[in-house]
Amino acid sequence: MTGNEVKQNLTEGGGGSSASSGNNRATALVCGGAGCRSSGCAEIKDTLERRLKHHDLEGEVQIIETGCMGPCSLGPLVVIYPEGVFYKELQPEDAQEIVDEHLLKGRKVERLLVEKPEARQEIKHSIEELEFFKKQRKVALENCGIIDPSNIEEYIARDGYRALGTALTEMKPQEVVKLIKDSGLRGRGGAGFPTGLKWELTAKAADEPKYVVCNADEGDPGAFMDRSILEGDPHRVLEAMTIAGYAIGAGSGYIYVRAEYPMAIDHLQTAIEEARHYGLLGEDVFEQDFQFDIEIRVGAGSFVCGEETALMHSIEGKRGMPTPRPPYPAQKGLWNQPTLLNNVETYANVPNIVRNGAEWFNSMGTENSPGTKVFALAGDVRNTGLVEIPMGITLRELVYDIGGGIPEGKDFKAAQTGGPSGGCVTEENLDMPIDYESLQEVGSIMGSGGLIVMDESTCMVDVAKFFMDFIVDESCGQCTPCRDGTKQMYDILNRITAGEGEPKDIERLRELSETIKKTSFCGLGKTAPNPVLSTLDNFEEEYRAHVEDKRCPAGVCQGLLSYSIDPQECIGCSRCAESCPVDAIDGEPGGVYQIDGDTCIKCDNCFQVCPVNAVSRS
Ligand SMILES: Cc1cc2nc3c(=O)[nH]c(=O)nc-3n(C[C@H](O)[C@H](O)[C@H](O)COP(=O)(O)O)c2cc1C
């Protein structure tokens, strides 16, 4: 397709997206996000296709595999349009029933809807009615779970590339920069730096050539926001990078994607080829005197490669190690040339800002944190998955209204935000608005969007140890405080959780934290102690219970547990003794068994196998 044809297509509103496809009686969208893929969506799609063929309905019903729809814990998911009926937790035989009942006879399969049919008035039929979506506001994720990511026409049909057309044909580069500045968009990769200011600094840099870089290294444990955008809506990022190229005067761009995301890489590669074919990348973009192209660089498999200076070294083919800033990438970035580097989600907001204006964008969110934020909601919460919320809603709304609350009637203990650089937000701050400043005030950070909910059965010392273990693995080893200091912190935490801690360890952890924060070379070390400091500030009594009373209040740390058998409950079945690898359990079948605490290695086997819960663990 030529640039003119694209323009015409855009002006006329394009073809049709999956959900509203013109020629078909119905469309079945099958969620192809990471969670649904691992729970078997490929089989669901196959069954739908086979059954439609069986009924001779292939020409009437279209099946599309989309990117992530969001509610991962309910997968595999299928949504049937035009009604938008949402089916969850599907097995292949359910897919067959959806075809036989819904698509053939127009009858919804109620047992597969979100609420159980017993409470008929509570059945949620359509996607708009689900509590999970009600408080969300989709901007960066507006097409995820709705379009076929490997079909550019579906993106175009949903206003895709219209922003690029507007920027190239109706705006000067400075006007684009001003628009992004006025929108108040802040970097979604962690630090929240004002995006427009970064664009302005790079645009003003005199040196040429300039580069545009997209950071898709996404290394925080549990985070999959950027992955979902790239897998589910890759053209959005290409369009934004091209707009950025025009705004700052760059002719080429790189997307640095972590190697563990093969589908994101595949979808991006397809999208780049399609965009080139449609005249939206390459020479004379949109038939204007503007050239811009994008290449993919596959990540080097290390968390620190997400740090911007390390990332650029890695693109240059060097070892991905951080270097000091200044100079900032806007002055000297890739190959020492001015470089604009933003995160995937930051870019994903740009087309909407250009299409709808700065005022539209900052009408969402709060004064200092306009817009929305995507979170990967995980942990002890009913509805885990991918959510996009307007900034400023409370953590309570996120955990209880969108997340559906804590399972098994347990109490909320804390939410960890910001991954290995972040901290935890406790129950007393559940009504705090989610924005950059509020999170910082309570000792955490927004980070890139990982949000782990923890219930009362979580040990906060163990959580701190988990993140420190991650940092020890991922420290690049270049500077001593980060390389050796974090290892020392990990060793102390390990001792504490093994029951070998001493009261002085708490002070040692604080001292090491301060030194590492002050003296580390890059952001990794400077923020590495945060999870320890935050858990110490909020849960010091839990650390004290470990070191002073040799007790883990949450009953998690194996080294601090003791096992015993209640003689009143024991039925003498001998399973505990048979499962014990060190013969620490004595007794005769039919009698009462006993555990020798000195021999016990706390492997938990006896607790797991006892059929009458006679083994207690405290
Ligand atoms: C150790 C470390 C890892 C990082 N990993 C990422 C990452 O995976 N993705 C990302 O966008 N930013 C990451 N950052 C932040 C980047 O250095 C940079 O600030 C960001 O990509 C800028 O984009 P933004 O302004 O759009 O947020 C990391 C920073 C540090 C210190």
The ligand as an ORCA input file, in Angstrom:
! r2SCAN-3c Opt
* xyz 0 1
  C      19.152     -1.484     37.157
  C      18.170     -0.736     36.329
  C      17.320     -1.426     35.473
  C      16.415     -0.753     34.677
  N      15.591     -1.470     33.876
  C      14.700     -0.814     33.091
  C      13.854     -1.543     32.215
  O      13.878     -2.767     32.167
  N      12.983     -0.837     31.434
  C      12.931      0.539     31.463
  O      12.179      1.143     30.710
  N      13.719      1.238     32.295
  C      14.603      0.601     33.085
  N      15.437      1.335     33.892
  C      15.355      2.805     33.826
  C      16.167      3.312     32.627
  O      17.499      3.510     33.029
  C      15.612      4.638     32.081
  O      15.517      5.556     33.130
  C      14.245      4.513     31.413
  O      14.229      3.504     30.441
  C      13.900      5.841     30.764
  O      12.661      5.790     30.135
  P      11.404      6.623     30.662
  O      11.860      8.027     30.913
  O      10.424      6.543     29.559
  O      10.941      5.961     31.912
  C      16.359      0.672     34.725
  C      17.208      1.370     35.585
  C      18.089      0.682     36.389
  C      18.971      1.461     37.292
*
